[in-house]
Amino acid sequence: MDARTSPQGGFVPYHRRAVERSADWMDQARGDLDHARADLAGGFYEWACFSAQQAAEKAVKAVFQKLGHEAWGHSVAGLLQELAQRWEVPEELQELALELDKAYIPTRYPNAHQRGAPRHLYTRQEAERLIAYAARILAFCEGLLAAP
């Protein structure tokens, strides 16, 4: 296993692997984004936020797959920072990723909050915003995957 350090000191380990599966990762990213939209429509705002984070994470991991690596970790911002070692990643996407990362744990666990279940603590507006952020990161990654 190899490991690299992100510009902000974060640790982003990855493995070299033999099978290139970027299409599978991107397909799952699209499915997660569809799931986020369905959760939004159903009023499950915490799950919509989490699924949006997952969509963005998997889209970035698809790019790592295309590069011949299997990225580990769940921070979209951290993964994008590592990706910025090879491609220009717009600063705005980095900021969107930071917000998406905040939906990784607290959307699912009551003990991540002072009180209340996550299902009562997320709003339609938050879910809509995070879905839009994930869609932008997904589109960026699709563009990288389409590049020669």
C-alpha positions in Angstrom: 0.0 0.0 0.0 1.2 3.5 -0.8 0.2 6.6 1.0 0.4 10.3 0.2 -0.2 13.4 2.3 -2.7 16.0 1.2 -1.6 19.7 1.1 -3.4 20.3 4.4 -1.7 17.4 6.1 -4.5 14.9 5.7 -3.6 11.3 5.0 -5.0 9.9 1.7 -4.0 6.2 1.3 -4.6 4.3 -1.8 -3.8 1.0 -3.3 -2.7 0.2 -6.8 -5.1 -2.3 -8.4 -5.3 -4.4 -11.4 -8.9 -3.9 -12.5 -10.1 -0.5 -13.7 -13.6 0.0 -12.5 -14.2 3.7 -12.9 -17.5 3.1 -14.9 -18.9 1.1 -11.9 -17.9 3.8 -9.4 -19.5 6.5 -11.6 -22.6 4.4 -12.2 -23.0 4.0 -8.4 -22.4 7.8 -7.9 -25.3 8.5 -10.3 -27.4 6.0 -8.5 -26.6 7.7 -5.2 -27.6 11.0 -6.6 -30.9 9.5 -7.9 -31.4 8.1 -4.4 -30.8 11.6 -2.8 -33.4 13.1 -5.1 -35.9 10.3 -4.2 -35.2 10.9 -0.5 -35.8 14.6 -1.0 -39.1 13.9 -2.7 -40.1 11.6 0.2 -39.2 14.1 2.9 -36.1 12.1 4.2 -33.9 15.2 4.2 -31.1 13.7 6.3 -30.8 10.7 3.9 -30.9 13.0 0.9 -28.0 14.9 2.4 -26.0 11.7 3.1 -26.7 10.3 -0.3 -25.6 13.5 -1.9 -22.3 13.2 0.0 -22.0 9.6 -1.1 -22.6 10.5 -4.8 -19.8 13.1 -4.7 -17.4 10.8 -2.9 -17.9 7.9 -5.4 -17.6 10.2 -8.4 -14.2 11.4 -7.2 -13.2 7.8 -6.4 -14.2 6.9 -10.0 -11.5 9.3 -11.2 -8.9 7.7 -9.0 -9.9 4.3 -10.5 -9.2 5.7 -13.9 -5.8 6.8 -12.7 -5.1 3.3 -11.6 -5.6 3.8 -7.9 -8.2 2.8 -5.4 -8.7 5.8 -3.0 -9.6 5.3 0.6 -11.4 7.6 2.9 -14.7 9.4 2.9 -13.8 13.1 2.8 -14.8 14.5 -0.6 -12.7 17.6 0.1 -9.7 15.4 1.0 -10.1 13.4 -2.2 -10.4 16.5 -4.3 -7.3 17.9 -2.7 -5.4 14.8 -3.7 -6.9 14.9 -7.2 -5.6 18.5 -7.4 -2.1 17.0 -7.5 -2.8 16.0 -11.1 -5.7 18.3 -12.3 -6.8 21.8 -11.6 -9.8 21.5 -9.2 -11.8 24.7 -8.9 -11.6 26.2 -5.4 -15.4 26.5 -5.5 -15.7 22.7 -5.8 -13.4 22.4 -2.8 -15.8 24.6 -0.8 -18.8 22.6 -1.9 -17.0 19.4 -0.9 -16.4 20.8 2.6 -20.1 21.3 3.1 -20.9 17.8 1.7 -18.4 16.3 4.1 -20.4 17.6 7.0 -23.2 15.3 6.0 -21.2 12.1 6.3 -21.8 11.2 10.0 -24.3 13.6 11.6 -27.0 12.7 9.1 -27.1 9.2 10.5 -26.2 9.2 14.2 -28.2 10.9 17.0 -25.1 11.1 19.2 -23.5 13.5 16.6 -26.0 16.1 17.9 -26.7 17.7 21.3 -30.2 16.3 21.1 -32.8 15.0 18.6 -32.7 12.4 15.9 -31.1 13.4 12.6 -34.4 12.9 10.8 -35.7 16.0 12.6 -32.7 18.2 12.1 -32.3 18.5 8.4 -34.3 20.7 6.1 -35.5 20.6 2.5 -33.3 23.6 1.7 -30.2 21.8 3.0 -31.0 18.7 1.0 -31.6 20.6 -2.2 -28.4 22.5 -1.7 -26.3 19.4 -1.1 -27.9 17.6 -4.0 -26.9 20.5 -6.3 -23.4 20.5 -4.9 -23.0 16.8 -5.5 -24.4 17.1 -9.1 -21.7 19.8 -9.8 -18.9 17.6 -8.4 -20.2 14.6 -10.4 -20.3 16.6 -13.6 -16.7 17.8 -12.9 -15.6 14.2 -12.5 -17.4 13.0 -15.6 -15.5 15.7 -17.5 -12.2 14.3 -16.1 -13.2 10.8 -17.0 -14.0 11.8 -20.6 -10.6 13.5 -21.0 -8.0 11.6 -22.9 
